[in-house]
Amino acid sequence: MPAVIAKRKWVEVVDRINPELEKEIPNQLVIERARRDGDMLIANFMT
């Protein structure tokens, strides 16, 4: 069951970062926050 919750959070992170990557000059703060959130999801999934 936790894998389903993690996948939903993963989708939220991807949905947040994709629009930034399409911009000519992406907002680095949004990208860094998404990276940190992704790192936390990976760390929690591995434990």
PyMOL commands that set and color helices and strands:
alter all, ss='L'
color gray80, all
select helices_A, chain A and resi 2-22+28-46
alter helices_A, ss='H'
color red, helices_A
deselect
rebuild
show_as cartoon
